[in-house]
């Protein structure tokens, strides 16, 4: 795997369409190539933010009403001579909707969850590798806030590294875990200003299971290609609050 090959496989990698062997080759290259790591991180972050913003966008009521009126006009029987103008009007309305969506999807505020997914996808490698003691020794001098290890080792789960980063502008610690050969990460950060506690929730982004939950004044976002049941087993207390 080299930079040219990775550029051809980038979309397939981020879409989760590569075979396990090919995905492993991409991630191995990204760990050692800073230029490709930056490209993958930027593209993954863009996709995550764009997807989240698109899901939250609603056109204003006045625009929706105009579109409905145009569509209703097209369904009414009219002379053939009027069809081109009506088709043109419908096209204008469609372009207006698309233009509103593009404008409205411009990032409005930092989104740590989207950043957590991007950080996991990038596979950029932790700033410290090792067991619990090595990670804590590193974080005591580098963590941007009063951290705590999100998960205890045991039952096939072990901490293998961590790094200090920013998730779309939000200071965070991203912990790397191994679950019987499968990698997952837990991003830890402080809740938004004015928010006492982020409600726990689970969803899916970029083909990954994403679980976000509060933990004694901090927020955790677990990201990995794990089934929902496995994620619920790893953090069972979250779903009983």
N, C-alpha and C positions, 0 to 999 in steps of 0.2 A: 504494500500500500504506500503510495506517495501522494504528494499534494494534488497533482493533476487527476489522479484516479479518484481521490476523495471529492474533488469538486464535481465530478460526474455522479457520484453516489450520494451527495449531500441530501437532496430532496428525498430519496428513498430511505436514507437513514433516519431523517427527522420524521418521516411518515410511518416509521416502524415496519417497513416492507422488506428489509434485508433479512437474509437467513442468519442464524446465530453465528456461523463462522465469519460471514462477511461483516456483521455488526462488530464482532470482536476485533477484526482487523482495523476497522475504522477507529474504534475507541483506543486501540493500542497506538495508532498513528497520532491521534489527537493528544494523547498524554505527553508525547515527546516533541510535538510541533506547535510552537506558540502561535504562528500565523494561522494555521488551520483551526486551532483552538479558539482564537478570537472570532474567526468567521462562523464557526458552529455556534458559539455562544450568542453572537449578535443575531443570527438567523433564528435560533430557537427562541430567544427572548422576544423578537419581533412577532413570531407566530403566536406565542402564548398571549402576549398583550393584545394583539389584533383579534384573536379568537374570543377572548374574554370581553373585549369592548363590543364586538359584534353581537354577542349574545345579550348584551344589556341595552342595545340601542332600540328606541322606538321613535318612529316618525311622529311629528306633531299631529294632533287631530285634524287641523285644517288641511294639511297635505294629504292625509289619508282620505278625507272627504272629497278632495279634488280628484284623486285617482279613481274613487268609486264612481263619481259623476262621469268621468271620461269613459270608464268601462261600460256604464249603463248606456251612455250615448251610442257606443259602438254596437250594443245589442239591439237598439231600436231599428226597425226597418226604415231605411232612407234611400234616396235616389243614389245611383251608382256614382254620380258626379260628386257627391259629398264624401265618398269613402276616402280618398287620399288625404283631405284635411283632417278627418277624424283619426286616421292612422297616424298622421303627423302629431296630432295633439296627444295621442296615447304615448307615442315615443317620447315626446317632451316630458310628460308626466313621469315616465319610467326613468328618464335621465335625471329628473329632479329628485326622485327617491334615491337613486344611486349616489348623486352628489351629496345629499344629506347624510347618507350612511358613511361615506368617505370622510366628510368633515367631522361627523360626530364620533368617529372611531379614533380620532387623534388622542393619544394618551392624556388623561386628565389628572391623574395622581399616581404616586408610586404604588405598585401592586406587588407586595412581597411574595404572594402565592405564585403568580406568573413567573417571578424571578426565581423561585425555588425550583420550578419545573425546568426553566432554562439552565439553571446551574447543574441540575441532575443530568440533563441531556448532554450538556457540554463535556462531561466526564473529564474535566480539566485536571484532575488529580489533587489530592489534599495537600495542604501545606505541611502537615505532619502525618507520618504514617506510623502505626504501631498500636499498642494496646491501650487500655484505659489510663494507666499511669503516665505513659508518654504523651497522650493527648492532653491530659489535665496539666501536665507540666508546661506544655506549650501554651495552653489557653490562659494560664495564670498570668502570663505577661502580654498576651496578644488579644484576648477577648475584648470586644468593644463595650461590654456590659457585664453585669454579674450573671455568669452562665451557670447552667447545671446540665449534667449529662442527661439526655432525654430518655434513654433506655438502658436497662441493666443487661449485661451479658448473661446468656443462658438460653436453654432450649433451642439450640442451633443458631443463636444470634450473637454476633460479637462485633465490637467496635474496632475498626481497622484504620481510622484516620479522621482528620478534620481540617477545615480551613476557615479563615476569617475572610469575609467578603462583604459585598453590598448587593442586595436583591432589589434591583430597580431603585437604587438610592437609599435603601433601608439597611443599616448595619446589621449583620447577621453572622452566625456561626453555622456552617454546614458540616454535619457529621456524616461520615461514611460507615455503613454497616454491611456485614456479610451475613446472609441467611442461607446456610447450606449451599454456598456457591452462587447465590443470586445477590446482586448488589442493590441496595437501596440507600437513600439518603434521608436525613432529617434536618431541615433548616430551622434554626431557632432565632427568634427576633422578638423585639418588644412590640406590644400592641400599638395601634395608631393612637396619637394623642387624643385624649377625651373618651377613649373606649376602655371600659373597665375589664371586659372579658369578651373574647371572640367566641361565638358559639361553635361547637364542634360540627364538622360536616365532611362528607366524603364525596368526591366526584372523580371524573376522568378527564385528563388533558393530554394531548399528543400521544395517546396510547398508553399512558401511565395511570395507575391508581394514585390519587392524591387525597390525603387525609389531613385536615387542618383542625387543631384543637388547642384549647388553653391549658397551661400548666404552671400554676403558682406564679402568676404575674407575667409569664412569657407566653409566646405563641410558638407552636411547633407545626411544621408542615412536612409530612412524610411523603416521599415520592419514590415510586418503584414499579417495576413490571410484576407486581404481586397481585394475586386474586383478592377480591374484597374480603373474603373470609380470613385469609392469612393476615391482612392488615388489621382486621378487627381482633384477631388473636394477639397480635403484637401490642396493640394499644387498647385492650378491652375496657379499661376504666372510662375511656372517652365517651363511649356510646351508651353508658348507663347514667350519665349526668343529667 
